[in-house]
Amino acid sequence: MQALQDWRVTEGERWIYVAKNLMAAFCALWLAYRLGLDSPSTAMTTTIILAMPSSGMVLEKSFYRLCGTLLGCTAALCLIGFFPQQPVLLFAGLALWVGLCTSGAALHRNAQSYVYVLSGYTACMIVLPAIEQPMQVFALAVTRVAEVSLGIICSAVVSSVLLPRHQGTQVMRAVEARYEKFLGFCQDVLQQKLSAAEVEVTHLRFAADVAALELGRSAALFEVSDAVSHVRAQNRKLRAFNATFMTALTTFYTFHRLFERLQRDGQTQIVEACAPLLDIIAEALHSRPSQDSLDTMQLHLQAALAQARVQIDKASIEHAQRIDFDTVCELLERFARDMSRYHEVYFSLVHDTPLDVSTAQAYAPKTPPALVIASGARAAISLALLALGAWFLAWPSASTAMLMAAVFCALASSSPRPIAMIRQVLTGFFIALPLSLVCVYFVLVHGDGFPMLVLSFAPFLAVALYLMSNPAKLGIGLGVGTFITQMAPTNLMHVDGAAFLNTSMALIVGLALAGLVFAVILPEHTMGHKDHVGPALWRETLRACTTRLAQGSANKHRFDNRMRDLLSQLNAAAGPAPGEETRAVVREALTLLEIGHSVIEVRELVATSKAPGAATRALGRCVASIAAWLRTRHDADLQVAINATLQAGACVREAQSGAGAERHVRLQTALADLHSLYTSLLDHMAPAAGDSHAA
């Protein structure tokens, strides 16, 4: 029985996926035949493209595919209307449109990017056949919408009705897995079980988890079911879960980084005084914590902090070391509060309890502008060149090759490894070529009627869908599936060997040309490339210093979202085993993340100061000097920023002496942030460039 249950949740899920999508594909094909559509294979191919693991993903992709199809049809009608029987101008307009759509897809990089992808290549699908027959463009547009809509309806109905796999359920599983993973990570770091490289790679994985949860959350909103109303009703909580997770993770990294410095510098007295504090947190996180246990942890931590302060007061240590200790205490208290809030949101999500949450900043993808522009330029240039080549070759299937090149230039623009993606699909095409030959010319021709057509195609499509159920072989399966469905016969079956070879060669040539485009035109301008992610991280940190502050915690949320999204892109491009160069960018990103958080807190303190004085002005000068260094990254500006941080620390300590209780606490927090800023700035200097205790 256990073996059967294990099979059900592993291989069983894959075969259910295969059976459901086969049913959707053949339902779409049968309806297309009954309705007399010109290209029934388009409806069938649509179901293969929409073959997603959950009903929410299918519905989301279906919605955006329909929107993109309608927009692409409108663009095609406009282009033909503006440039009838003017091929050169028409190709130029089409190349410009495809370039703009590809840039839009690269900019968004979420489910909405599918609107842009479809808008671009749908226009190609209608314009290219209509060049010689402009009067048929409206009929082509209507037929295209009908065929795509038919495939969408079949996929949506089958995925939602037949053994549905709800995205909302997958989201809640991801929430629980993330919570467990974060607890384990914190325990391993506190117990010093992880190397520096493992910590950096884990941060990359967490950034990818944040992006994946956001994508899953948006897909779950498209489902209509009582079982997933939980996710729909708690949409704000899911955003808050991501936001509180990023806050707790950043605080924990800041503390860990500082504590590592103390150990490396041999500050044994401070390390020994802090050891009981770490034990309290590690013990609270060891077993699955509750809100009561986390509240108890904070009480025990405060008592242990008071005892540690007494111990440090009796010790003969320098003033700079005392600041180190105070900073560790401040970060530990902050992490305890952040962890408590994170658990509170998690518990409310899992157990559906009421919780008052502010509207968290939505997670929004942030693509470096250079990559957006490069993606559009690459698609536009390649389509224009291919159009000229097709025009002079007069190859009947040239439009099919152009279309495949345009489709995969747009699709691969959002991929961190576009050539690898195209190579996988091309492998699928080569596998599908002999399979299609056998299917059509050795099996299908001996059958009669739709049932025999189903029996002819089903085994080959099942192979494609089974490969698609494995994420590592998704591209190969997609290539096999789309190639085979393109060979589905029209209403009046016409067996033409020459047409089969022409179409097959056009599909393969078009895909190969797309790969060649990425290899030749701006090959390093791909999503997640470290040479673009690195500068983008610096720009986001500069924005944290200069952009207008919003109310509440929106400033940190916005900064966290953008930085984590860039790290997510880096993770996708790095693959399962990031190299040293990638980890160097991660280290730089985590340092900049620390700087950005500290700067935002300092700016918020300055903005809310009721009685601006010398300390407030010094903090303002500190932020301005850091912004100047982030703009230039010159050593001279870095030294100015370090000196301004030291001066601000002296002014804050002086202001503390006559401050009231509330202001004293705020200034103490500012001191912790200044020390974090100072040591982070030193990371960008030579090893002997400064004294980490000078603050």
Order of alpha helices (4+ residues) and beta strands (2+ residues): alpha-alpha-alpha-alpha-alpha-alpha-alpha-alpha-alpha-alpha-alpha-alpha-alpha-alpha-alpha-alpha-alpha-alpha-alpha-alpha-alpha-alpha-alpha-alpha-alpha-alpha
